[in-house]
């Protein structure tokens, strides 16, 4: 499942090991992040203040990631 931020970014993981962030209205790729395993869990987005969000997700490589999203 994808996560959607309040400003319309769509975030999802894929079997290719990448976490993708796309703009919901244009479907333009904003950024991606590579892990060493498939991402089969749903990412979670939490606002941390100052309109900054953090993305939390696990990967098949055995690691749990926390990324800042600006």
Number of C-alpha atoms within 10 A of each C-alpha: 11 14 16 18 17 10 9 12 20 19 24 21 26 16 12 13 18 18 21 18 22 18 17 15 9 8 11 11 13 12 12 13 11 15 18 13 17 19 22 17 15 16 20 19 20 13 14 10 8 7 10 11 18 16 18 15 19 20 22 15 12 11 12 10 13 14 12 13 15 8
